């Protein structure tokens, strides 16, 4: 697994002050992740502790990535189109 530090930093920065469109995109991506079998909760019932077991990223921040369909399983294509 290759780590893209620039993508990670940008997603974190965006998550603190997203535009209206970025918020909508992030919510739609979160909905997809919510039912994904690769979603893992470190602490039960704590959304901030959910990670993607495919890439290891915290989902609450990964959904703010500005790159096109960065989901390792390519599940965000419809949202990103």
PyMOL commands that place a pseudoatom at each C-alpha (Angstrom):
pseudoatom trace, name=CA, resn=UNK, resi=1, chain=A, elem=C, hetatm=0, pos=[0.000, 0.000, 0.000]
pseudoatom trace, name=CA, resn=UNK, resi=2, chain=A, elem=C, hetatm=0, pos=[1.425, 3.337, -1.091]
pseudoatom trace, name=CA, resn=UNK, resi=3, chain=A, elem=C, hetatm=0, pos=[0.778, 6.264, 1.257]
pseudoatom trace, name=CA, resn=UNK, resi=4, chain=A, elem=C, hetatm=0, pos=[-0.018, 9.606, -0.358]
pseudoatom trace, name=CA, resn=UNK, resi=5, chain=A, elem=C, hetatm=0, pos=[0.957, 12.136, 2.320]
pseudoatom trace, name=CA, resn=UNK, resi=6, chain=A, elem=C, hetatm=0, pos=[-0.229, 15.135, 0.283]
pseudoatom trace, name=CA, resn=UNK, resi=7, chain=A, elem=C, hetatm=0, pos=[-3.685, 13.561, -0.147]
pseudoatom trace, name=CA, resn=UNK, resi=8, chain=A, elem=C, hetatm=0, pos=[-3.936, 12.832, 3.580]
pseudoatom trace, name=CA, resn=UNK, resi=9, chain=A, elem=C, hetatm=0, pos=[-2.884, 16.335, 4.667]
pseudoatom trace, name=CA, resn=UNK, resi=10, chain=A, elem=C, hetatm=0, pos=[-5.217, 17.993, 2.147]
pseudoatom trace, name=CA, resn=UNK, resi=11, chain=A, elem=C, hetatm=0, pos=[-8.165, 15.874, 3.309]
pseudoatom trace, name=CA, resn=UNK, resi=12, chain=A, elem=C, hetatm=0, pos=[-7.548, 16.784, 6.951]
pseudoatom trace, name=CA, resn=UNK, resi=13, chain=A, elem=C, hetatm=0, pos=[-7.277, 20.493, 6.150]
pseudoatom trace, name=CA, resn=UNK, resi=14, chain=A, elem=C, hetatm=0, pos=[-10.429, 20.398, 4.014]
pseudoatom trace, name=CA, resn=UNK, resi=15, chain=A, elem=C, hetatm=0, pos=[-12.360, 18.604, 6.769]
pseudoatom trace, name=CA, resn=UNK, resi=16, chain=A, elem=C, hetatm=0, pos=[-11.926, 21.565, 9.131]
pseudoatom trace, name=CA, resn=UNK, resi=17, chain=A, elem=C, hetatm=0, pos=[-13.469, 24.141, 6.770]
pseudoatom trace, name=CA, resn=UNK, resi=18, chain=A, elem=C, hetatm=0, pos=[-15.245, 22.437, 3.853]
pseudoatom trace, name=CA, resn=UNK, resi=19, chain=A, elem=C, hetatm=0, pos=[-17.312, 24.223, 1.245]
pseudoatom trace, name=CA, resn=UNK, resi=20, chain=A, elem=C, hetatm=0, pos=[-20.996, 23.315, 0.940]
pseudoatom trace, name=CA, resn=UNK, resi=21, chain=A, elem=C, hetatm=0, pos=[-20.217, 21.037, -2.027]
pseudoatom trace, name=CA, resn=UNK, resi=22, chain=A, elem=C, hetatm=0, pos=[-17.376, 19.334, -0.145]
pseudoatom trace, name=CA, resn=UNK, resi=23, chain=A, elem=C, hetatm=0, pos=[-19.721, 18.674, 2.797]
pseudoatom trace, name=CA, resn=UNK, resi=24, chain=A, elem=C, hetatm=0, pos=[-22.302, 17.098, 0.489]
pseudoatom trace, name=CA, resn=UNK, resi=25, chain=A, elem=C, hetatm=0, pos=[-19.674, 14.931, -1.204]
pseudoatom trace, name=CA, resn=UNK, resi=26, chain=A, elem=C, hetatm=0, pos=[-18.281, 13.835, 2.178]
pseudoatom trace, name=CA, resn=UNK, resi=27, chain=A, elem=C, hetatm=0, pos=[-21.739, 12.890, 3.484]
pseudoatom trace, name=CA, resn=UNK, resi=28, chain=A, elem=C, hetatm=0, pos=[-22.481, 10.813, 0.379]
pseudoatom trace, name=CA, resn=UNK, resi=29, chain=A, elem=C, hetatm=0, pos=[-19.122, 9.068, 0.678]
pseudoatom trace, name=CA, resn=UNK, resi=30, chain=A, elem=C, hetatm=0, pos=[-19.781, 8.390, 4.383]
pseudoatom trace, name=CA, resn=UNK, resi=31, chain=A, elem=C, hetatm=0, pos=[-23.093, 6.748, 3.483]
pseudoatom trace, name=CA, resn=UNK, resi=32, chain=A, elem=C, hetatm=0, pos=[-21.259, 4.354, 1.187]
pseudoatom trace, name=CA, resn=UNK, resi=33, chain=A, elem=C, hetatm=0, pos=[-18.646, 3.597, 3.845]
pseudoatom trace, name=CA, resn=UNK, resi=34, chain=A, elem=C, hetatm=0, pos=[-21.302, 2.983, 6.500]
pseudoatom trace, name=CA, resn=UNK, resi=35, chain=A, elem=C, hetatm=0, pos=[-22.363, -0.291, 4.868]
pseudoatom trace, name=CA, resn=UNK, resi=36, chain=A, elem=C, hetatm=0, pos=[-18.948, -1.327, 3.545]
pseudoatom trace, name=CA, resn=UNK, resi=37, chain=A, elem=C, hetatm=0, pos=[-17.520, -4.543, 5.045]
pseudoatom trace, name=CA, resn=UNK, resi=38, chain=A, elem=C, hetatm=0, pos=[-14.066, -2.904, 5.055]
pseudoatom trace, name=CA, resn=UNK, resi=39, chain=A, elem=C, hetatm=0, pos=[-15.232, -0.313, 7.613]
pseudoatom trace, name=CA, resn=UNK, resi=40, chain=A, elem=C, hetatm=0, pos=[-13.836, -1.123, 11.040]
pseudoatom trace, name=CA, resn=UNK, resi=41, chain=A, elem=C, hetatm=0, pos=[-14.711, 0.565, 14.324]
pseudoatom trace, name=CA, resn=UNK, resi=42, chain=A, elem=C, hetatm=0, pos=[-11.917, 0.928, 16.830]
pseudoatom trace, name=CA, resn=UNK, resi=43, chain=A, elem=C, hetatm=0, pos=[-14.445, 1.991, 19.483]
pseudoatom trace, name=CA, resn=UNK, resi=44, chain=A, elem=C, hetatm=0, pos=[-18.059, 0.850, 19.153]
pseudoatom trace, name=CA, resn=UNK, resi=45, chain=A, elem=C, hetatm=0, pos=[-20.622, 3.563, 18.365]
pseudoatom trace, name=CA, resn=UNK, resi=46, chain=A, elem=C, hetatm=0, pos=[-17.918, 6.224, 17.929]
pseudoatom trace, name=CA, resn=UNK, resi=47, chain=A, elem=C, hetatm=0, pos=[-17.994, 7.477, 14.320]
pseudoatom trace, name=CA, resn=UNK, resi=48, chain=A, elem=C, hetatm=0, pos=[-14.671, 9.265, 14.694]
pseudoatom trace, name=CA, resn=UNK, resi=49, chain=A, elem=C, hetatm=0, pos=[-12.999, 5.911, 15.356]
pseudoatom trace, name=CA, resn=UNK, resi=50, chain=A, elem=C, hetatm=0, pos=[-14.075, 4.243, 12.093]
pseudoatom trace, name=CA, resn=UNK, resi=51, chain=A, elem=C, hetatm=0, pos=[-11.252, 3.345, 9.738]
pseudoatom trace, name=CA, resn=UNK, resi=52, chain=A, elem=C, hetatm=0, pos=[-11.006, 1.781, 6.310]
pseudoatom trace, name=CA, resn=UNK, resi=53, chain=A, elem=C, hetatm=0, pos=[-9.304, -1.591, 6.691]
pseudoatom trace, name=CA, resn=UNK, resi=54, chain=A, elem=C, hetatm=0, pos=[-8.201, -1.416, 3.041]
pseudoatom trace, name=CA, resn=UNK, resi=55, chain=A, elem=C, hetatm=0, pos=[-6.057, 1.728, 3.376]
pseudoatom trace, name=CA, resn=UNK, resi=56, chain=A, elem=C, hetatm=0, pos=[-6.011, 2.374, 7.142]
pseudoatom trace, name=CA, resn=UNK, resi=57, chain=A, elem=C, hetatm=0, pos=[-7.363, 5.915, 6.834]
pseudoatom trace, name=CA, resn=UNK, resi=58, chain=A, elem=C, hetatm=0, pos=[-9.866, 7.367, 9.306]
pseudoatom trace, name=CA, resn=UNK, resi=59, chain=A, elem=C, hetatm=0, pos=[-13.121, 7.512, 7.341]
pseudoatom trace, name=CA, resn=UNK, resi=60, chain=A, elem=C, hetatm=0, pos=[-14.209, 10.811, 8.897]
pseudoatom trace, name=CA, resn=UNK, resi=61, chain=A, elem=C, hetatm=0, pos=[-11.235, 12.484, 7.183]
pseudoatom trace, name=CA, resn=UNK, resi=62, chain=A, elem=C, hetatm=0, pos=[-10.769, 10.301, 4.088]
pseudoatom trace, name=CA, resn=UNK, resi=63, chain=A, elem=C, hetatm=0, pos=[-14.219, 11.335, 2.800]
pseudoatom trace, name=CA, resn=UNK, resi=64, chain=A, elem=C, hetatm=0, pos=[-12.905, 14.898, 2.415]
pseudoatom trace, name=CA, resn=UNK, resi=65, chain=A, elem=C, hetatm=0, pos=[-10.154, 13.871, -0.019]
pseudoatom trace, name=CA, resn=UNK, resi=66, chain=A, elem=C, hetatm=0, pos=[-10.393, 16.098, -3.093]
pseudoatom trace, name=CA, resn=UNK, resi=67, chain=A, elem=C, hetatm=0, pos=[-8.990, 13.445, -5.455]
pseudoatom trace, name=CA, resn=UNK, resi=68, chain=A, elem=C, hetatm=0, pos=[-11.378, 11.586, -7.737]
pseudoatom trace, name=CA, resn=UNK, resi=69, chain=A, elem=C, hetatm=0, pos=[-12.616, 8.270, -6.291]
pseudoatom trace, name=CA, resn=UNK, resi=70, chain=A, elem=C, hetatm=0, pos=[-9.702, 7.603, -3.917]
pseudoatom trace, name=CA, resn=UNK, resi=71, chain=A, elem=C, hetatm=0, pos=[-11.567, 4.717, -2.271]
pseudoatom trace, name=CA, resn=UNK, resi=72, chain=A, elem=C, hetatm=0, pos=[-9.273, 1.668, -2.545]
pseudoatom trace, name=CA, resn=UNK, resi=73, chain=A, elem=C, hetatm=0, pos=[-12.308, -0.402, -3.603]
pseudoatom trace, name=CA, resn=UNK, resi=74, chain=A, elem=C, hetatm=0, pos=[-13.466, 2.307, -6.064]
pseudoatom trace, name=CA, resn=UNK, resi=75, chain=A, elem=C, hetatm=0, pos=[-16.900, 2.565, -4.407]
pseudoatom trace, name=CA, resn=UNK, resi=76, chain=A, elem=C, hetatm=0, pos=[-17.126, 6.371, -4.627]
pseudoatom trace, name=CA, resn=UNK, resi=77, chain=A, elem=C, hetatm=0, pos=[-17.221, 6.652, -8.421]
pseudoatom trace, name=CA, resn=UNK, resi=78, chain=A, elem=C, hetatm=0, pos=[-20.962, 7.444, -8.627]
pseudoatom trace, name=CA, resn=UNK, resi=79, chain=A, elem=C, hetatm=0, pos=[-20.666, 10.126, -5.948]
pseudoatom trace, name=CA, resn=UNK, resi=80, chain=A, elem=C, hetatm=0, pos=[-17.603, 11.703, -7.532]
pseudoatom trace, name=CA, resn=UNK, resi=81, chain=A, elem=C, hetatm=0, pos=[-19.096, 11.840, -11.046]
for i in range(1, 81): cmd.bond("trace and resi %d" % i, "trace and resi %d" % (i + 1))
show_as sticks, trace
zoom trace
